[in-house]
Structure formats: C-alpha cells, structure tokens
C-alpha cells in the first residue's frame, strides 16, 4: 500500500428480507546572549562527539548469514524467531508450534548480554504448542540461544534455536495526511448526527450483479473514516465513524467460532505506508467480541487480517530496524522496514508463528531504491501487503516492492516458490508479469488471481485484475484472464480482486476511490465512486444479515403549522421493511399514528395531527409486519 509522492518508503431505497438474531501556562524565561552562546557551543560539542561515534559504528547486518533457513527443529517443532535470523525484537517471545506444551522440557533462554532469562511457558488454545514469554526484554543487538528438550515416544530430542535481536529504528508515527472536501461530498442524517460518511455515487448498475452487500473502509478524504457496508444499489447499510486521525481497512465477512462475523483493522495509517493498530472482530449485532493484537512488541498493520478455522488470525506487521544497506546500494548507516507475518492465537494473544522478510528474501530483490532512503525514511524493500492460506495450508503472500508473490511452507517457513520479480520460480508467459501488485489468492481450480497495480512508478498503462495458471512440472506461468476497466484507471497503491460465487469479479481500486464488478467475461456490471480524496484499501462483496444489538433511533422536526416529520433509522439493520410511528399524550398511552415503507438508511415520515408535548417512538417492522425493535420514547417540544 504505497503511492509514490504520497506513500514514502518509511515508517436502498427498497428493503430486503435479510434478518439475523439480535445479537497552567508554562513560564517563559529570558535567555541572555552569553547563555545562548554557551548553549550553541554545547550543541556543537555534542554534535562533534556524536559524528565520530556514528562513523565508527555503522548499522548492523540485518539479514542472516544464510537466507531462508528452515524453522523446523527437533523434527516436529516450528520455532520462531527463525534460526539464524537477526531481526527479532527485544520483546520477542519464543514460539514452539507443533507439539503440546507439556512435551517441552528443560527450556533454557540465554542472551549474550542479558544472560539467562526466566519466563513462563504458555500454551496455545489449540493445544498444539506454546510460547516461552521471557520475564524481561532482551537487549538490542545481542545474540540469543534457546535450548529445549522435546519429549516423544522414543525419548527426548534436543532443540536449539539461535537468533539475534535487531537494533530498532525509531522512526516517526506521523499519520497520513487527511484531505478535506466539500459538504456535498459528506452524508448527513437527522437521526444520527454523529455519523458523517463520504458520499457514494453509483454510475453503472446491472441487475445481473452478484448478490450481497459491499464492504469497504473509506479514509484519507472528506467525512469520517471507518468501516462501511453498502447495499447492492450503493445505499448505506452500516457505518462506524472513527475518531480523527484513526482509519480502518479490510472490512469483510469471515467466520469465527462457527458464526459469521465482521472483521476489520483500525488504527493509525502512517506516512510510511503501513498501519499501527489492531484487528477487530464483531458479531452480527455489531458487538465487538475480540481484538487481534500483534505480539513481540509490534503493532498490527492494516494490510491483512485473515481468520483461520482453528481460532487463530494471520496478520501483517512492520518492524523498522537499523541495517547496513551498502550491499544493496544504500548507506552503511541505513534502516529497513521488515515485513512480518504473525499467526496470533485469538483467545490467548500469543504468537503461534512468525515469519519475517529479512530472514528469507535478499535486499537486492527489491525494485525500490536503497540509495534514496535513510534512518528517517527506511528502505521499504519488501512491503508485505497480503496473506492467504492455500488449500494445502501453505501461505501465499505478496510483496509489493519485489513485484513477486511467494508461497511459504507453514512448518518450515521456507519459500516453496515465487511468482514474478527478479527470481521467479516460473517462466512468465505473455501478460503475466506484474508490478507493485496486491492480493494474490488461490482459486478453486488452483489458479492465482491478483490485482496488478502497474505503478508506482508507472510500469503498465493501467491497473488490472489477472488470473494466472501455474505449471509446476514445467515451471511456467500463463495468463488465463485479464480484467480491465473500459475507462482505464491507474492505482498507484492498494487494491484487490475478489472472485465472486456467481463467476463475477469485484475490483477495489485502492487509492482510486472506485469499485467495479465485472462479468466472468469481463463486461462492466457495476461501478461506484467515492469523493476524489477518499481511499479504501480493499472492497469486497458478501451476503450479510444483521440485527443490531442497539435499538433504532429517530429525530423529529416540526415547523409552525406543519405536520411533524420523523426521521427513523437503525444503523446496520438489514431486514427492516417498514417503520411504524406511535404517539400519545402519555408514554403509556401511545397508539399507532402512521406507518411507512423503509427507504434506505434513514426514512422520513410525515406525521400529521400530533400535538406539541406529545410522546413519540418508532418501531422497526419486518416484511411480515412483526416488530423487530422499538426506539426509546421522546417527547415533542411543547
């Protein structure tokens, strides 16, 4: 998710019957001229002392002596940090995945500077491993040796893991610039004056589109940022407005503990092109039921949040570390942002598995330029932007800045194959090569879909969706399908391509505030646009049914001598067919006054003959006329 010039390499009108269960001022001191001179001399002296120290100590080597080492130890245990790696954090835990924690014995963790580390061995909720959580952090730059015994039927096997702690780069967490817009680009509601999502304009809509609602998370432009659901016609269904400077990404429907849930990331999007935040899991009543936080001292990044059937989550994280970049054309006093995959046990928050780009991919594989970076603007050599678990359990990931997708062995952590980039396993047929791509996914037939940005800087004339078939025997990659928009778009960052159940293709254009749906043959069926300054990292279409846990709300307006107008709404409800207004002289004596079909996110209802001082409420009705929920009672101004 990086845009040149912006992303610098650093840190419905008609209702639908879709229902679900409810779920003191500082002193100012004058500084004399002599004090000012003294201060200047002190600063100069400090700088003169700092310069030789810096010259004598370039950044450390951040890549292992041997790249792509196997993380499999003692024949059955996947250990993290991986053997030989040099990019572990001072707050790292040691993860043992593959055997129950009770089989781990005599664990010894020793730092070359900090000495032996006590800690706790905490088991994963899945019962297939445990993490040793040290009672104190390691020192930056030190080497760590881990030893353990793994008990088995034929005795105990010795496990040894050696890795180094990185020297961290303290880059800023400056947020990405938020660009404003006009009032006409922002939605407003009488019943929910706290919500101000950006306007959505639909310019192409066919009845042949796939069923389901649209899931996106606008940010960076006018209105509030936050997760948003739209109905098939582009009308607002649900919106969660976030505080200023907060953003959301990756809103989608997944399954957790056997139930459909909403998941999204929220936090701070930095000027360096990654996120600092956490994942959120909400039920069909929009109640938050879990948070997914990164471990090992990192924060969850915006690029991925994938739930697994066994109660874990695959997330991305970014770790800026000092790194000698002279071998990659950069400074010996440089820094790099390491792309990190973590599998988090949602119930315990423990890190089951960690994979890092610096431990497996050479810096020279990047199409970004190390010579243009510094410790303030680290070398974003990899830019991890997606994770997907294939049918065989391997992890298919995308690295924007190496122009490659990688398939990773989930036990060893080693790269099975790479597609594209400077070291592709497969010979690329005509039209296969991608640049700055996002979102590779394995399809049911084994082929790979992905969103090819083609920029930035510009490599292809336009962004596109592609489907690629891989011939593992002959190591060839062939283009099966290309999806392009008739009016070409070039998205310099972000974006995704979703294969829909009916054969259609949905493309979210990322930095370009558009979403398009195409027929299996590539015909444009749906096109919608947000204000020009808005971005949405991805867009999806999913079936969704929800009954909010919170009640409906309403607002009343009444001009002198005119009927009252009630504005009724229920943020997130998917099965409201009509609204009934109740009114009366007392709260316990209200009777139906009028009923009106539901008309989108907020329905305006004229209510004649209601006297000042009357009590009112509204009821949400389903298609059968049954009451779904009733709003709190309010009194009309007297």
C-alpha positions in Angstrom: 0.0 0.0 0.0 2.4 2.7 -1.2 2.0 5.5 -3.5 4.9 7.5 -4.9 4.6 11.1 -3.9 2.3 10.0 -1.1 3.5 6.7 0.3 7.1 7.3 1.0 9.2 4.2 1.8 9.1 4.7 5.6 8.0 4.3 8.7 -31.5 1.3 -0.8 -34.2 2.5 -1.2 -36.2 -0.8 -1.2 -36.0 -3.0 1.9 -34.6 -6.6 1.8 -35.7 -9.6 3.9 -32.3 -10.4 5.3 -32.6 -11.0 9.1 -30.4 -12.3 11.8 -30.8 -12.8 15.6 -30.1 -9.7 17.8 -27.3 -10.1 18.9 -1.4 26.0 33.9 0.6 28.1 31.3 4.4 27.3 31.1 6.7 30.0 32.4 8.7 31.9 29.8 12.4 32.5 30.7 14.6 35.1 29.1 17.9 33.8 27.7 20.9 36.1 27.8 23.3 36.4 24.9 26.0 34.6 27.0 23.7 31.7 27.7 22.7 31.5 24.1 26.4 31.3 23.0 27.1 28.7 25.7 24.1 26.6 24.5 25.3 26.8 20.9 28.8 25.8 21.9 27.4 22.8 23.9 25.3 21.7 21.0 28.3 22.0 18.6 30.4 19.9 21.1 27.7 17.3 21.3 27.5 17.0 17.5 31.2 16.8 17.2 31.3 14.0 19.6 28.4 12.2 18.0 29.8 12.3 14.5 32.9 10.1 15.2 30.7 7.7 17.2 28.4 7.3 14.2 31.2 6.9 11.8 32.7 4.2 14.0 29.5 2.2 14.2 27.6 1.7 11.0 24.2 -0.1 11.2 24.4 -3.8 11.9 23.9 -6.5 9.3 20.2 -7.3 9.5 20.0 -10.4 7.2 21.1 -13.9 8.3 24.3 -15.5 7.0 22.1 -18.0 5.2 18.7 -16.8 3.9 15.6 -18.9 4.0 16.6 -21.2 6.8 14.1 -23.8 8.0 12.3 -23.1 11.2 11.6 -26.8 11.8 13.5 -28.0 14.9 13.8 -31.4 16.6 11.9 -32.9 13.6 8.5 -31.7 14.6 8.6 -28.2 16.2 8.4 -24.9 14.2 10.3 -22.3 16.2 10.1 -18.5 16.0 12.2 -16.4 15.7 13.7 -18.5 13.0 17.2 -19.9 13.3 19.9 -17.5 12.2 17.6 -14.5 11.9 18.9 -11.1 13.0 15.7 -9.2 13.2 14.0 -10.3 16.4 12.5 -7.7 18.7 13.7 -7.1 22.3 10.1 -8.1 23.4 10.0 -11.3 21.4 8.6 -14.5 22.8 9.9 -17.8 21.7 7.2 -19.8 19.9 7.1 -23.6 19.7 4.4 -24.8 17.3 3.7 -28.5 16.5 3.7 -30.3 19.8 1.7 -29.8 23.0 3.4 -27.6 25.5 3.7 -30.4 28.1 6.2 -32.1 25.8 8.6 -29.2 26.1 11.2 -29.7 28.9 14.3 -28.0 30.3 13.8 -24.8 28.3 16.9 -22.5 28.5 16.9 -19.0 27.0 20.2 -17.1 27.3 21.2 -13.6 25.9 24.8 -12.9 25.1 24.5 -9.6 27.0 21.5 -10.1 29.4 22.3 -13.6 30.4 19.7 -16.3 31.4 16.1 -15.4 31.1 13.3 -16.7 33.3 9.8 -16.7 31.9 6.5 -18.5 31.6 5.6 -21.3 29.1 2.0 -20.5 28.0 0.0 -23.0 25.9 -2.0 -22.1 22.8 -5.7 -22.7 23.0 -5.5 -25.1 20.1 -3.3 -27.5 22.2 -0.6 -27.7 19.5 2.2 -25.6 21.0 3.3 -23.0 23.5 5.2 -19.7 23.8 8.0 -19.1 26.2 7.4 -15.5 27.4 10.5 -14.0 29.0 10.0 -12.0 32.2 12.2 -9.2 30.9 13.2 -8.0 27.4 16.4 -8.8 25.5 19.0 -6.2 24.7 19.2 -4.7 21.2 22.0 -6.3 19.2 22.5 -9.3 21.4 22.5 -12.9 20.4 20.1 -15.3 21.9 20.4 -19.1 22.3 17.4 -21.2 23.0 17.6 -24.9 24.1 14.8 -27.3 25.0 14.0 -31.0 25.1 11.0 -32.3 23.2 9.7 -35.4 24.8 8.5 -38.2 22.5 7.6 -41.9 22.5 11.3 -42.8 21.8 12.9 -40.4 24.2 13.6 -36.7 24.1 15.0 -34.8 21.1 17.3 -31.7 21.6 16.0 -28.4 20.2 18.4 -25.5 19.6 17.5 -22.1 18.2 20.0 -19.2 17.8 19.0 -15.7 16.6 19.9 -12.1 17.1 18.0 -9.1 18.4 17.7 -6.2 16.0 18.7 -2.6 16.7 15.4 -0.8 16.3 15.0 2.3 14.2 12.9 4.9 16.0 11.0 6.4 13.0 8.0 8.7 13.5 4.4 7.6 13.7 3.3 10.7 11.8 -0.2 10.0 10.3 -1.0 10.1 6.7 -2.4 13.4 5.6 -6.2 13.6 5.6 -7.6 15.8 2.8 -10.9 17.5 3.2 -13.7 18.1 0.8 -17.0 20.0 0.3 -20.2 19.5 2.3 -21.7 17.9 -0.8 -19.3 15.0 -0.5 -20.4 14.1 3.0 -23.5 12.3 4.1 -25.6 13.7 7.0 -28.5 12.2 8.9 -31.1 13.7 11.3 -31.4 10.6 13.3 -27.6 10.0 13.6 -26.0 13.5 13.6 -22.7 11.8 14.8 -22.2 9.9 11.5 -20.6 11.7 8.5 -19.5 9.1 5.9 -18.4 10.1 2.5 -21.0 10.1 -0.4 -21.1 7.1 -2.7 -22.2 7.7 -6.3 -23.2 4.7 -8.4 -22.8 5.3 -12.2 -23.3 1.8 -13.6 -25.6 -0.8 -12.1 -26.9 -4.0 -13.7 -29.5 -6.4 -12.2 -27.0 -9.2 -13.1 -24.6 -8.2 -10.3 -23.8 -10.9 -7.7 -25.9 -11.0 -4.6 -24.5 -9.4 -1.5 -23.6 -6.1 0.0 -20.4 -4.1 -0.5 -17.8 -3.9 2.3 -15.3 -1.1 2.3 -13.5 1.3 4.7 -13.0 4.8 3.4 -10.3 7.1 4.8 -8.0 10.0 4.0 -10.7 12.2 2.5 -13.8 14.2 3.4 -16.1 12.9 6.1 -15.3 10.4 8.8 -13.1 7.3 8.2 -14.5 4.0 9.3 -15.8 0.6 8.2 -18.8 0.9 5.9 -21.4 -1.5 4.4 -23.4 -0.6 1.3 -26.4 -2.3 -0.1 -26.3 -3.6 -3.8 -27.6 -0.2 -5.0 -24.9 1.7 -3.1 -27.1 2.9 -0.2 -25.7 3.0 3.2 -26.4 0.0 5.5 -23.9 0.4 8.3 -21.1 2.9 9.2 -18.9 3.1 12.2 -17.3 6.6 12.4 -13.9 6.6 13.9 -12.1 9.4 15.8 -10.0 11.9 14.0 -6.7 10.5 12.6 -8.0 7.0 13.1 -8.6 4.8 10.0 -10.0 1.4 9.1 -9.1 -1.2 6.5 -10.1 -4.7 5.3 -13.7 -4.8 6.4 -15.1 -8.2 5.4 -17.2 -11.1 6.5 -15.4 -14.1 7.9 -16.2 -17.0 10.3 -15.2 -17.2 13.9 -16.2 -20.0 16.3 -18.6 -21.2 13.7 -20.5 -17.9 13.2 -20.3 -15.2 10.6 -18.6 -12.1 11.9 -17.3 -8.8 10.7 -13.6 -8.2 10.8 -11.5 -5.1 10.2 -8.3 -3.4 11.1 -8.3 0.0 12.7 -5.6 2.4 13.9 -3.2 4.9 12.6 -2.0 4.9 8.9 1.4 6.4 8.9 3.2 8.5 6.2 5.5 5.5 5.8 2.8 3.3 4.2 1.8 0.9 6.9 -0.5 0.8 9.9 -0.2 0.8 13.7 -3.3 -0.6 15.2 -5.2 -3.8 15.9 -7.8 -6.1 14.4 -11.5 -6.1 15.4 -14.0 -8.9 15.3 -17.7 -8.1 15.7 -20.8 -10.3 15.7 -24.0 -9.9 13.7 -25.3 -7.5 16.3 -22.2 -5.3 15.7 -20.9 -6.1 19.2 -17.1 -6.3 19.4 -16.3 -9.8 20.6 -12.5 -9.9 20.2 -9.5 -7.8 19.3 -6.5 -9.1 17.5 -3.2 -7.5 18.5 0.3 -8.2 17.2 2.8 -9.8 19.6 6.5 -9.5 20.2 6.3 -5.7 20.8 4.9 -4.9 17.3 1.5 -3.4 16.3 -0.9 -4.9 13.8 -0.6 -3.5 10.3 -3.5 -2.6 8.1 -2.7 -4.9 5.1 -4.1 -8.2 6.3 -6.4 -9.9 8.9 -7.3 -13.4 8.0 -9.1 -15.7 10.4 -8.4 -19.4 10.3 -10.7 -22.3 11.2 -8.7 -23.2 14.3 -9.2 -19.9 16.1 -6.1 -18.0 15.0 -5.6 -14.9 12.9 -2.9 -14.2 10.2 -1.8 -10.6 10.4 0.9 -8.4 9.0 3.2 -6.1 11.0 6.1 -3.8 10.1 9.3 -3.6 12.1 11.7 -0.7 11.3 15.3 -1.8 12.1 18.8 -0.4 11.6 20.5 -2.1 8.7 23.8 -1.8 6.8 22.5 -1.3 3.2 25.8 -0.9 1.5 25.4 -4.3 -0.2 22.0 -3.1 -1.7 23.2 0.3 -2.9 22.3 2.2 0.2 24.0 3.7 3.2 26.1 1.7 5.7 24.2 3.7 8.3 20.8 2.8 7.0 17.5 1.3 8.1 14.9 -1.0 6.6 11.2 -1.8 7.3 10.9 -5.6 7.9 7.7 -7.2 6.7 6.4 -9.6 9.3 3.7 -12.3 9.3 2.3 -13.4 12.6 -0.2 -16.1 13.4 -2.0 -15.0 16.6 -4.0 -17.3 18.9 -7.0 -15.1 19.3 -8.0 -16.4 22.7 -4.6 -16.0 24.3 -3.0 -13.3 22.2 0.1 -15.5 21.9 2.2 -15.6 18.7 2.0 -19.1 17.3 4.3 -18.4 14.4 6.3 -15.5 13.0 7.9 -15.1 9.6 10.0 -12.1 8.5 11.0 -10.9 5.1 14.6 -10.1 6.1 15.2 -13.7 7.1 14.1 -15.1 3.8 14.4 -12.6 0.9 17.5 -10.7 -0.2 17.5 -7.0 -0.1 18.7 -6.9 -3.7 15.3 -8.5 -4.8 13.6 -5.1 -4.4 12.6 -2.7 -7.1 12.7 0.1 -4.6 16.0 2.1 -4.3 18.0 1.8 -1.1 20.1 4.8 -2.2 17.0 7.1 -1.6 16.5 6.0 2.0 17.7 6.9 5.5 17.0 6.1 9.1 14.2 8.6 8.9 12.9 7.1 5.7 13.8 3.4 5.9 14.3 1.2 2.9 10.9 -0.5 2.3 12.5 -3.3 0.3 9.6 -5.8 0.6 6.3 -4.1 1.5 4.3 -7.2 2.6 0.6 -6.5 1.6 -1.4 -9.7 1.8 -1.5 -13.2 3.3 -3.8 -16.1 2.2 -3.8 -19.7 3.3 -3.9 -22.1 0.4 -5.9 -25.3 0.4 -2.7 -27.3 1.3 -2.0 -25.0 4.2 0.8 -23.0 2.6 0.8 -19.3 2.9 0.5 -17.2 -0.3 1.8 -13.7 0.3 2.5 -10.6 -1.8 5.5 -8.3 -1.6 4.7 -5.1 -3.5 8.2 -3.8 -3.8 9.8 -7.1 -5.1 7.0 -7.4 -7.7 6.6 -11.0 -6.5 4.2 -13.4 -4.8 5.6 -16.1 -2.6 4.3 -19.5 -1.4 5.6 -20.3 2.1 5.8 -23.7 3.8 3.8 -23.3 7.0 6.0 -25.6 9.1 9.5 -24.7 7.8 8.8 -21.1 6.9 10.9 -21.6 3.7 9.8 -20.3 0.3 8.3 -23.1 -1.8 8.1 -20.9 -5.0 8.0 -17.3 -6.1 6.0 -15.8 -8.9 7.3 -12.7 -10.6 10.1 -10.4 -9.5 13.8 -10.9 -10.1 14.0 -14.5 -9.0 10.8 -16.1 -10.3 10.4 -19.9 -10.0 8.2 -19.8 -13.1 9.0 -18.5 -16.6 6.4 -15.8 -17.2 4.3 -16.1 -20.3 2.9 -13.0 -22.2 1.0 -10.7 -20.0 1.9 -12.5 -16.7 4.4 -10.0 -15.3 3.0 -7.7 -12.6 4.4 -4.6 -11.0 3.7 -3.3 -7.5 0.9 -5.9 -7.2 -1.5 -6.7 -4.4 -3.8 -9.5 -3.1 -2.8 -12.9 -4.7 -5.4 -15.6 -3.9 -5.6 -19.2 -4.9 -8.9 -20.0 -6.7 -10.8 -23.3 -6.6 -9.1 -24.6 -9.7 -5.6 -23.9 -8.3 -5.0 -20.8 -10.4 -4.0 -17.5 -8.8 -5.9 -14.2 -9.0 -4.3 -10.9 -8.2 -4.6 -7.1 -8.6 -1.8 -5.7 -10.7 -1.3 -2.0 -9.9 1.3 -1.4 -12.6 2.6 1.6 -10.7 4.3 3.4 -8.9 6.3 4.5 -10.6 4.3 3.6 -13.7 5.3 0.3 -15.4 2.0 -0.6 -17.1 -0.5 1.7 -18.9 -3.3 0.8 -16.5 -4.1 -1.3 -13.4 -5.9 -4.6 -14.0 -7.0 -7.9 -12.5 -5.3 -11.0 -13.7 -5.8 -14.8 -13.3 -2.6 -16.9 -13.7 -2.2 -20.6 -14.0 1.0 -22.3 -12.8 2.5 -25.3 -14.4 4.6 -26.8 -11.6 6.1 -29.5 -13.7 7.5 -27.3 -16.5 7.7 -24.2 -14.2 5.7 -21.9 -16.5 3.1 -19.3 -15.7 0.4 -18.5 -18.2 -2.2 -15.7 -18.3 -5.7 -17.1 -18.2 -7.7 -13.9 -17.9 -7.3 -10.2 -17.7 -9.9 -7.8 -16.3 -9.6 -4.1 -17.2 -12.0 -1.2 -16.8 -13.2 0.4 -20.1 -12.1 3.8 -18.8 -8.6 2.9 -17.7 -7.6 3.5 -14.1 -4.0 3.5 -12.7 -4.0 2.9 -9.0 -0.6 3.7 -7.6 -1.3 1.9 -4.3 -3.7 -0.6 -2.6 -6.5 -2.5 -4.3 -7.8 -6.1 -4.5 -9.6 -8.5 -6.8 -12.3 -10.8 -5.5 -13.7 -13.9 -7.2 -17.5 -13.9 -6.6 -19.6 -17.1 -6.2 -21.5 -16.5 -9.5 -18.3 -16.1 -11.5 -18.2 -12.3 -11.4 -15.1 -10.4 -10.4 -15.1 -7.5 -8.0 -12.2 -5.0 -8.1 -11.5 -2.4 -5.5 -9.2 0.2 -7.0 -7.5 1.1 -3.7 -6.1 4.6 -3.9 -8.5 5.4 -6.7 -11.9 5.7 -4.9 -13.8 3.3 -7.2 -15.2 -0.2 -7.0 -16.2 -2.2 -10.1 -17.9 -5.5 -10.7 -17.3 -7.4 -14.0 -19.0 -10.4 -15.6 -17.0 -13.6 -16.0 -16.2 -12.4 -19.5 -15.0 -9.0 -18.3 -18.1 -6.8 -19.0 -18.6 -3.9 -16.6 -21.7 -4.6 -14.5 -21.3 -2.2 -11.6 -19.3 1.0 -11.0 -19.4 3.2 -7.9 -17.2 6.2 -6.9 -16.4 7.9 -3.6 -15.0 11.5 -3.4 -11.7 12.0 -5.2 -9.6 12.3 -2.0 -11.0 9.1 -0.4 -9.1 5.8 -0.4 -10.3 2.3 0.6 -7.5 -0.3 0.8 -9.8 -3.1 -0.4 -13.5 -3.6 -1.3 -15.5 -6.8 -1.0 -19.0 -8.2 -1.8 -20.5 -10.6 0.7 -24.0 -11.8 1.7 -24.8 -10.3 5.1 -27.7 -10.4 7.5 -27.7 -8.5 10.8 -30.0 -7.3 13.6 -28.1 -4.6 15.6 -27.9 -5.1 19.4 -28.5 -1.3 19.8 -32.1 0.0 19.3 -33.4 2.1 16.5 -33.3 5.9 16.8 -35.3 8.7 15.4 -35.4 12.5 15.3 -38.4 14.9 14.9 -38.7 18.2 13.0 -41.8 20.3 13.1 -42.3 23.8 11.6 -45.1 26.0 12.9 -48.4 25.0 11.4 -46.9 22.0 9.6 -47.0 18.2 10.2 -44.2 16.7 12.2 -41.5 14.8 10.2 -40.0 11.8 11.9 -36.6 10.6 10.7 -36.2 6.9 11.6 -33.1 4.7 11.2 -31.3 1.7 12.6 -27.6 1.6 11.8 -26.7 -1.8 10.4 -30.1 -3.4 10.2 -30.7 -5.5 7.1 -34.3 -6.6 7.4 -36.4 -3.6 8.2 -39.3 -3.5 5.7 -41.3 -0.6 7.3 -41.5 1.9 10.2 -44.4 2.5 12.5 -44.7 5.7 14.4 -46.5 5.7 17.8 -47.7 8.9 19.5 -49.8 9.8 22.5 -50.4 12.2 25.4 -48.6 9.9 27.8 -45.8 7.4 27.4 -48.1 4.6 28.4 -50.9 5.7 26.1 -49.2 5.8 22.7 -51.0 4.4 19.7 -50.0 3.9 16.0 -50.1 7.2 14.2 -48.7 6.3 10.8 -46.7 3.5 9.0 -44.3 4.0 6.1 -42.1 1.7 4.0 -38.5 1.8 4.9 -36.4 3.9 2.5 -32.7 3.4 3.0 -30.5 4.3 5.9 -32.9 6.9 7.2 -36.6 7.1 6.4 -38.5 10.5 6.5 -42.1 10.0 7.7 -44.8 12.8 7.8 -46.9 12.5 10.9 -49.9 14.8 10.8 -52.1 15.7 13.8 -49.5 15.3 16.6 -49.8 17.9 19.2 -46.9 19.7 20.9 -45.9 18.0 24.0 -46.9 14.5 22.7 -44.8 11.4 23.4 -43.5 9.5 20.4 -41.5 6.5 19.4 -40.8 4.3 16.3 -40.9 0.6 15.7 -38.9 -1.3 13.1 -41.1 -3.9 11.3 -40.0 -6.9 9.2 -41.7 -8.0 6.0 -44.4 -9.9 7.9 -45.2 -6.8 10.0 -43.6 -8.2 13.1 -41.9 -5.7 15.5 -38.1 -6.1 15.4 -37.3 -3.4 17.9 -38.6 -0.2 19.4 -36.8 3.1 19.9 -36.6 5.0 23.1 -39.6 7.3 23.8 -39.1 11.0 23.3 -41.4 14.0 23.9 -42.2 16.5 21.3 -41.3 20.1 22.2 -44.1 22.0 23.7 
